[in-house]
Amino acid sequence: MTKRLRLLSTAATVLLALGLTACGKDSADRDGGAWADGQSKAPATSPAAPDEGPNAAEGRPKGKPTESPSTPPFTMPTKADGAPSARRVVDAFKAAGLAVPNLRDRTKDCGPDGKGIGCAQLVATDAVSVYVFPDEASATNQTAMWGSDAFRKGAVVLSYLGTRTSTTERKRYDEVLTKLA
């Protein structure tokens, strides 16, 4: 019985190995690396200079990943014309005697490496976060997603997500933004 189990185990291993070597083989592999549309599967690379280090043999400079030529580089959006800056909104809160504890500029989180929601500016406090969008349509969409935890005036959105700001205090922040915008 042990001999039979060993034989079955060996046979299963051989079949598995054959199956795995066949995986990934497609017509492009058999045709020398060309896709059906005639384009190569290999990413386009630029010729490397001799002093570009260990990645020179791969055709790209050391430390620089290749990017798809069809994907444009990301540019941060700019705030809508006439909209107050996030910092100006926070300064108006301070002037009105509202709390803005733990103030931090989180504008970098507007881009693809952060929240990626397309805002142009973001200033966060423990009481409220101020988002300034490039247009009112983007601000409206984001406000709809956040529901009752957000207030919008123009291209500026106040978010109360994750805060302990009372309903009464929220109304005061909302009023200051309404007068400012």
PyRosetta script that sets phi, psi and omega in degrees:
from pyrosetta import init, pose_from_sequence

init()
pose = pose_from_sequence("MTKRLRLLSTAATVLLALGLTACGKDSADRDGGAWADGQSKAPATSPAAPDEGPNAAEGRPKGKPTESPSTPPFTMPTKADGAPSARRVVDAFKAAGLAVPNLRDRTKDCGPDGKGIGCAQLVATDAVSVYVFPDEASATNQTAMWGSDAFRKGAVVLSYLGTRTSTTERKRYDEVLTKLA")
pose.set_psi(1, -38.8)
pose.set_omega(1, -179.6)
pose.set_phi(2, -65.0)
pose.set_psi(2, -37.1)
pose.set_omega(2, 179.5)
pose.set_phi(3, -64.2)
pose.set_psi(3, -39.8)
pose.set_omega(3, -179.6)
pose.set_phi(4, -66.4)
pose.set_psi(4, -42.0)
pose.set_omega(4, 178.0)
pose.set_phi(5, -64.4)
pose.set_psi(5, -40.1)
pose.set_omega(5, 177.6)
pose.set_phi(6, -63.6)
pose.set_psi(6, -41.2)
pose.set_omega(6, -179.9)
pose.set_phi(7, -65.0)
pose.set_psi(7, -43.8)
pose.set_omega(7, 177.8)
pose.set_phi(8, -63.9)
pose.set_psi(8, -40.9)
pose.set_omega(8, 178.6)
pose.set_phi(9, -62.8)
pose.set_psi(9, -43.4)
pose.set_omega(9, 179.4)
pose.set_phi(10, -65.7)
pose.set_psi(10, -43.7)
pose.set_omega(10, 179.9)
pose.set_phi(11, -62.5)
pose.set_psi(11, -41.9)
pose.set_omega(11, 178.6)
pose.set_phi(12, -63.6)
pose.set_psi(12, -39.7)
pose.set_omega(12, 179.3)
pose.set_phi(13, -64.5)
pose.set_psi(13, -43.2)
pose.set_omega(13, 179.9)
pose.set_phi(14, -64.1)
pose.set_psi(14, -44.3)
pose.set_omega(14, 179.1)
pose.set_phi(15, -63.7)
pose.set_psi(15, -40.2)
pose.set_omega(15, 177.6)
pose.set_phi(16, -62.8)
pose.set_psi(16, -43.6)
pose.set_omega(16, 179.3)
pose.set_phi(17, -63.1)
pose.set_psi(17, -42.8)
pose.set_omega(17, 178.1)
pose.set_phi(18, -63.7)
pose.set_psi(18, -40.8)
pose.set_omega(18, 178.9)
pose.set_phi(19, -63.9)
pose.set_psi(19, -40.4)
pose.set_omega(19, 180.0)
pose.set_phi(20, -69.6)
pose.set_psi(20, -34.4)
pose.set_omega(20, 178.6)
pose.set_phi(21, -70.8)
pose.set_psi(21, -26.8)
pose.set_omega(21, 178.3)
pose.set_phi(22, -78.3)
pose.set_psi(22, -23.8)
pose.set_omega(22, 179.6)
pose.set_phi(23, -62.9)
pose.set_psi(23, 138.8)
pose.set_omega(23, 176.9)
pose.set_phi(24, 89.4)
pose.set_psi(24, -11.7)
pose.set_omega(24, 177.4)
pose.set_phi(25, -80.1)
pose.set_psi(25, 124.1)
pose.set_omega(25, 175.9)
pose.set_phi(26, -136.4)
pose.set_psi(26, -177.3)
pose.set_omega(26, -177.4)
pose.set_phi(27, -62.2)
pose.set_psi(27, -28.7)
pose.set_omega(27, 179.0)
pose.set_phi(28, -66.7)
pose.set_psi(28, -35.8)
pose.set_omega(28, 177.8)
pose.set_phi(29, -68.3)
pose.set_psi(29, -36.6)
pose.set_omega(29, -179.5)
pose.set_phi(30, -77.2)
pose.set_psi(30, -25.2)
pose.set_omega(30, -177.3)
pose.set_phi(31, -92.8)
pose.set_psi(31, 17.7)
pose.set_omega(31, 178.4)
pose.set_phi(32, 82.4)
pose.set_psi(32, 20.9)
pose.set_omega(32, 174.0)
pose.set_phi(33, 95.1)
pose.set_psi(33, 14.1)
pose.set_omega(33, 179.7)
pose.set_phi(34, -102.3)
pose.set_psi(34, 142.3)
pose.set_omega(34, 175.5)
pose.set_phi(35, -78.9)
pose.set_psi(35, 172.3)
pose.set_omega(35, -179.1)
pose.set_phi(36, -60.5)
pose.set_psi(36, -28.7)
pose.set_omega(36, -179.5)
pose.set_phi(37, -84.4)
pose.set_psi(37, 4.9)
pose.set_omega(37, 176.4)
pose.set_phi(38, 90.1)
pose.set_psi(38, -3.8)
pose.set_omega(38, -179.6)
pose.set_phi(39, -90.6)
pose.set_psi(39, 149.5)
pose.set_omega(39, -179.3)
pose.set_phi(40, -73.3)
pose.set_psi(40, 147.0)
pose.set_omega(40, 176.6)
pose.set_phi(41, -77.3)
pose.set_psi(41, -25.3)
pose.set_omega(41, -176.2)
pose.set_phi(42, -69.9)
pose.set_psi(42, 139.6)
pose.set_omega(42, 179.2)
pose.set_phi(43, -67.7)
pose.set_psi(43, 145.5)
pose.set_omega(43, 178.2)
pose.set_phi(44, -69.2)
pose.set_psi(44, 133.1)
pose.set_omega(44, 178.6)
pose.set_phi(45, -130.7)
pose.set_psi(45, 154.2)
pose.set_omega(45, 178.0)
pose.set_phi(46, -92.8)
pose.set_psi(46, 151.6)
pose.set_omega(46, 179.1)
pose.set_phi(47, -62.2)
pose.set_psi(47, 140.6)
pose.set_omega(47, -176.8)
pose.set_phi(48, -92.1)
pose.set_psi(48, 143.8)
pose.set_omega(48, 173.6)
pose.set_phi(49, -77.6)
pose.set_psi(49, 152.3)
pose.set_omega(49, -175.7)
pose.set_phi(50, -61.5)
pose.set_psi(50, -22.7)
pose.set_omega(50, -175.4)
pose.set_phi(51, -99.3)
pose.set_psi(51, 23.0)
pose.set_omega(51, -175.6)
pose.set_phi(52, -95.6)
pose.set_psi(52, 15.2)
pose.set_omega(52, 170.9)
pose.set_phi(53, 84.4)
pose.set_psi(53, -160.4)
pose.set_omega(53, -171.9)
pose.set_phi(54, -67.7)
pose.set_psi(54, -20.8)
pose.set_omega(54, 179.2)
pose.set_phi(55, -86.3)
pose.set_psi(55, -0.6)
pose.set_omega(55, -177.7)
pose.set_phi(56, -60.0)
pose.set_psi(56, -36.2)
pose.set_omega(56, -179.9)
pose.set_phi(57, -65.1)
pose.set_psi(57, -24.5)
pose.set_omega(57, 179.4)
pose.set_phi(58, -84.6)
pose.set_psi(58, -5.7)
pose.set_omega(58, 177.1)
pose.set_phi(59, 84.9)
pose.set_psi(59, 17.5)
pose.set_omega(59, 176.3)
pose.set_phi(60, -138.3)
pose.set_psi(60, 151.7)
pose.set_omega(60, -178.7)
pose.set_phi(61, -63.8)
pose.set_psi(61, 153.8)
pose.set_omega(61, 179.3)
pose.set_phi(62, -61.9)
pose.set_psi(62, 129.9)
pose.set_omega(62, 174.0)
pose.set_phi(63, 79.4)
pose.set_psi(63, 1.6)
pose.set_omega(63, -179.4)
pose.set_phi(64, -113.1)
pose.set_psi(64, 112.5)
pose.set_omega(64, 178.5)
pose.set_phi(65, -72.2)
pose.set_psi(65, 152.6)
pose.set_omega(65, 177.1)
pose.set_phi(66, -78.5)
pose.set_psi(66, 144.5)
pose.set_omega(66, 178.1)
pose.set_phi(67, -116.9)
pose.set_psi(67, 152.1)
pose.set_omega(67, 177.9)
pose.set_phi(68, -68.6)
pose.set_psi(68, 131.8)
pose.set_omega(68, -179.8)
pose.set_phi(69, -68.3)
pose.set_psi(69, -16.4)
pose.set_omega(69, -179.4)
pose.set_phi(70, -87.5)
pose.set_psi(70, -11.6)
pose.set_omega(70, -179.5)
pose.set_phi(71, -98.5)
pose.set_psi(71, 113.5)
pose.set_omega(71, 179.7)
pose.set_phi(72, -71.5)
pose.set_psi(72, 153.4)
pose.set_omega(72, 177.9)
pose.set_phi(73, -65.6)
pose.set_psi(73, 149.6)
pose.set_omega(73, -179.1)
pose.set_phi(74, -74.9)
pose.set_psi(74, 134.2)
pose.set_omega(74, 172.5)
pose.set_phi(75, -122.6)
pose.set_psi(75, 132.4)
pose.set_omega(75, 179.3)
pose.set_phi(76, -63.6)
pose.set_psi(76, 137.8)
pose.set_omega(76, 176.1)
pose.set_phi(77, -69.3)
pose.set_psi(77, 158.8)
pose.set_omega(77, 176.6)
pose.set_phi(78, -105.7)
pose.set_psi(78, 153.9)
pose.set_omega(78, -177.2)
pose.set_phi(79, -67.0)
pose.set_psi(79, 156.0)
pose.set_omega(79, 179.9)
pose.set_phi(80, -62.6)
pose.set_psi(80, 144.1)
pose.set_omega(80, 175.9)
pose.set_phi(81, -60.0)
pose.set_psi(81, 133.7)
pose.set_omega(81, 178.1)
pose.set_phi(82, 85.6)
pose.set_psi(82, -11.3)
pose.set_omega(82, 178.8)
pose.set_phi(83, -79.7)
pose.set_psi(83, 141.2)
pose.set_omega(83, 177.0)
pose.set_phi(84, -70.1)
pose.set_psi(84, 152.9)
pose.set_omega(84, 176.9)
pose.set_phi(85, -72.1)
pose.set_psi(85, 157.9)
pose.set_omega(85, 179.1)
pose.set_phi(86, -60.3)
pose.set_psi(86, -38.4)
pose.set_omega(86, 179.9)
pose.set_phi(87, -65.6)
pose.set_psi(87, -38.1)
pose.set_omega(87, 179.3)
pose.set_phi(88, -65.2)
pose.set_psi(88, -37.1)
pose.set_omega(88, 178.2)
pose.set_phi(89, -64.3)
pose.set_psi(89, -44.9)
pose.set_omega(89, 179.7)
pose.set_phi(90, -64.4)
pose.set_psi(90, -40.1)
pose.set_omega(90, 177.4)
pose.set_phi(91, -62.3)
pose.set_psi(91, -35.9)
pose.set_omega(91, 177.4)
pose.set_phi(92, -67.4)
pose.set_psi(92, -36.0)
pose.set_omega(92, 176.0)
pose.set_phi(93, -61.9)
pose.set_psi(93, -45.3)
pose.set_omega(93, 179.2)
pose.set_phi(94, -60.3)
pose.set_psi(94, -46.2)
pose.set_omega(94, -178.4)
pose.set_phi(95, -62.0)
pose.set_psi(95, -29.0)
pose.set_omega(95, 179.3)
pose.set_phi(96, -85.7)
pose.set_psi(96, 2.4)
pose.set_omega(96, 177.9)
pose.set_phi(97, 82.3)
pose.set_psi(97, 15.7)
pose.set_omega(97, 178.3)
pose.set_phi(98, -87.4)
pose.set_psi(98, 148.2)
pose.set_omega(98, -179.2)
pose.set_phi(99, -74.8)
pose.set_psi(99, 136.8)
pose.set_omega(99, 173.5)
pose.set_phi(100, -133.4)
pose.set_psi(100, 63.2)
pose.set_omega(100, -176.2)
pose.set_phi(101, -71.2)
pose.set_psi(101, 146.7)
pose.set_omega(101, 176.0)
pose.set_phi(102, 56.9)
pose.set_psi(102, 52.7)
pose.set_omega(102, -178.6)
pose.set_phi(103, -67.6)
pose.set_psi(103, 129.5)
pose.set_omega(103, 177.3)
pose.set_phi(104, -147.2)
pose.set_psi(104, 137.7)
pose.set_omega(104, 177.3)
pose.set_phi(105, -83.0)
pose.set_psi(105, 115.6)
pose.set_omega(105, -177.6)
pose.set_phi(106, -116.7)
pose.set_psi(106, 28.2)
pose.set_omega(106, -178.1)
pose.set_phi(107, -56.0)
pose.set_psi(107, -34.2)
pose.set_omega(107, -179.9)
pose.set_phi(108, -61.3)
pose.set_psi(108, -23.4)
pose.set_omega(108, 178.8)
pose.set_phi(109, -75.1)
pose.set_psi(109, -8.1)
pose.set_omega(109, 177.9)
pose.set_phi(110, -72.3)
pose.set_psi(110, -25.2)
pose.set_omega(110, -175.9)
pose.set_phi(111, -82.6)
pose.set_psi(111, -171.5)
pose.set_omega(111, -175.0)
pose.set_phi(112, -67.2)
pose.set_psi(112, -21.3)
pose.set_omega(112, 179.9)
pose.set_phi(113, -86.8)
pose.set_psi(113, -5.1)
pose.set_omega(113, 179.5)
pose.set_phi(114, -116.8)
pose.set_psi(114, -126.6)
pose.set_omega(114, -179.0)
pose.set_phi(115, -73.0)
pose.set_psi(115, -27.1)
pose.set_omega(115, 176.1)
pose.set_phi(116, 64.1)
pose.set_psi(116, 30.8)
pose.set_omega(116, -177.1)
pose.set_phi(117, -92.9)
pose.set_psi(117, 1.5)
pose.set_omega(117, 174.6)
pose.set_phi(118, 85.2)
pose.set_psi(118, 16.3)
pose.set_omega(118, 177.7)
pose.set_phi(119, -75.9)
pose.set_psi(119, 161.3)
pose.set_omega(119, 178.2)
pose.set_phi(120, -95.9)
pose.set_psi(120, -31.1)
pose.set_omega(120, 179.7)
pose.set_phi(121, -144.9)
pose.set_psi(121, 148.7)
pose.set_omega(121, 176.9)
pose.set_phi(122, -147.8)
pose.set_psi(122, 122.2)
pose.set_omega(122, 172.5)
pose.set_phi(123, -122.1)
pose.set_psi(123, 124.4)
pose.set_omega(123, -177.3)
pose.set_phi(124, -111.2)
pose.set_psi(124, 144.9)
pose.set_omega(124, 171.2)
pose.set_phi(125, -133.6)
pose.set_psi(125, 173.5)
pose.set_omega(125, 177.8)
pose.set_phi(126, -74.2)
pose.set_psi(126, -14.1)
pose.set_omega(126, -178.7)
pose.set_phi(127, -98.4)
pose.set_psi(127, -35.2)
pose.set_omega(127, -175.6)
pose.set_phi(128, -160.3)
pose.set_psi(128, 149.5)
pose.set_omega(128, 173.0)
pose.set_phi(129, -113.4)
pose.set_psi(129, 137.4)
pose.set_omega(129, -177.3)
pose.set_phi(130, -110.0)
pose.set_psi(130, 116.8)
pose.set_omega(130, 178.0)
pose.set_phi(131, -109.0)
pose.set_psi(131, 132.3)
pose.set_omega(131, 173.6)
pose.set_phi(132, -116.5)
pose.set_psi(132, 125.0)
pose.set_omega(132, -176.4)
pose.set_phi(133, -102.8)
pose.set_psi(133, 162.8)
pose.set_omega(133, 179.8)
pose.set_phi(134, -71.3)
pose.set_psi(134, -17.9)
pose.set_omega(134, 178.5)
pose.set_phi(135, -158.0)
pose.set_psi(135, 164.7)
pose.set_omega(135, -177.7)
pose.set_phi(136, -67.9)
pose.set_psi(136, -31.0)
pose.set_omega(136, -179.9)
pose.set_phi(137, -63.0)
pose.set_psi(137, -43.9)
pose.set_omega(137, 178.2)
pose.set_phi(138, -64.4)
pose.set_psi(138, -40.5)
pose.set_omega(138, 178.5)
pose.set_phi(139, -64.7)
pose.set_psi(139, -41.2)
pose.set_omega(139, 179.0)
pose.set_phi(140, -63.1)
pose.set_psi(140, -44.5)
pose.set_omega(140, 179.3)
pose.set_phi(141, -60.2)
pose.set_psi(141, -45.0)
pose.set_omega(141, -178.2)
pose.set_phi(142, -67.4)
pose.set_psi(142, -38.7)
pose.set_omega(142, 177.5)
pose.set_phi(143, -62.3)
pose.set_psi(143, -40.4)
pose.set_omega(143, 178.5)
pose.set_phi(144, -63.7)
pose.set_psi(144, -35.8)
pose.set_omega(144, 179.2)
pose.set_phi(145, -68.9)
pose.set_psi(145, -37.9)
pose.set_omega(145, -178.1)
pose.set_phi(146, -84.1)
pose.set_psi(146, -18.0)
pose.set_omega(146, 176.3)
pose.set_phi(147, 64.1)
pose.set_psi(147, -132.7)
pose.set_omega(147, -174.1)
pose.set_phi(148, -71.5)
pose.set_psi(148, -7.9)
pose.set_omega(148, 177.4)
pose.set_phi(149, -89.6)
pose.set_psi(149, 14.6)
pose.set_omega(149, -179.1)
pose.set_phi(150, -141.9)
pose.set_psi(150, 156.0)
pose.set_omega(150, 175.8)
pose.set_phi(151, -137.7)
pose.set_psi(151, 135.9)
pose.set_omega(151, -178.7)
pose.set_phi(152, -122.4)
pose.set_psi(152, 139.5)
pose.set_omega(152, 169.7)
pose.set_phi(153, -137.8)
pose.set_psi(153, 110.5)
pose.set_omega(153, -177.0)
pose.set_phi(154, 65.8)
pose.set_psi(154, -129.2)
pose.set_omega(154, -178.9)
pose.set_phi(155, -94.8)
pose.set_psi(155, 7.3)
pose.set_omega(155, -178.6)
pose.set_phi(156, -104.8)
pose.set_psi(156, 132.8)
pose.set_omega(156, 178.6)
pose.set_phi(157, -123.4)
pose.set_psi(157, 131.2)
pose.set_omega(157, 172.9)
pose.set_phi(158, -99.1)
pose.set_psi(158, 128.0)
pose.set_omega(158, 179.1)
pose.set_phi(159, -114.4)
pose.set_psi(159, 132.6)
pose.set_omega(159, 177.8)
pose.set_phi(160, -110.1)
pose.set_psi(160, 11.9)
pose.set_omega(160, 178.9)
pose.set_phi(161, -59.1)
pose.set_psi(161, 131.3)
pose.set_omega(161, 176.9)
pose.set_phi(162, 74.4)
pose.set_psi(162, 9.9)
pose.set_omega(162, 178.4)
pose.set_phi(163, -107.0)
pose.set_psi(163, 168.8)
pose.set_omega(163, 176.3)
pose.set_phi(164, -110.9)
pose.set_psi(164, 25.7)
pose.set_omega(164, -178.4)
pose.set_phi(165, -70.7)
pose.set_psi(165, 126.5)
pose.set_omega(165, -177.4)
pose.set_phi(166, -69.6)
pose.set_psi(166, 163.0)
pose.set_omega(166, 178.9)
pose.set_phi(167, -60.3)
pose.set_psi(167, -39.3)
pose.set_omega(167, 179.0)
pose.set_phi(168, -63.2)
pose.set_psi(168, -46.3)
pose.set_omega(168, 179.4)
pose.set_phi(169, -65.4)
pose.set_psi(169, -40.4)
pose.set_omega(169, 178.9)
pose.set_phi(170, -56.6)
pose.set_psi(170, -41.8)
pose.set_omega(170, 179.3)
pose.set_phi(171, -61.8)
pose.set_psi(171, -36.5)
pose.set_omega(171, 179.5)
pose.set_phi(172, -67.3)
pose.set_psi(172, -43.8)
pose.set_omega(172, 176.6)
pose.set_phi(173, -61.1)
pose.set_psi(173, -44.8)
pose.set_omega(173, -179.1)
pose.set_phi(174, -60.1)
pose.set_psi(174, -41.3)
pose.set_omega(174, 179.4)
pose.set_phi(175, -64.1)
pose.set_psi(175, -41.0)
pose.set_omega(175, 179.3)
pose.set_phi(176, -63.2)
pose.set_psi(176, -43.6)
pose.set_omega(176, 178.6)
pose.set_phi(177, -63.7)
pose.set_psi(177, -41.3)
pose.set_omega(177, -179.5)
pose.set_phi(178, -59.9)
pose.set_psi(178, -41.9)
pose.set_omega(178, 179.2)
pose.set_phi(179, -70.6)
pose.set_psi(179, -30.5)
pose.set_omega(179, -176.3)
pose.set_phi(180, -77.8)
pose.set_psi(180, -42.2)
pose.set_omega(180, -172.8)
pose.set_phi(181, -81.9)
pose.dump_pdb("model.pdb")
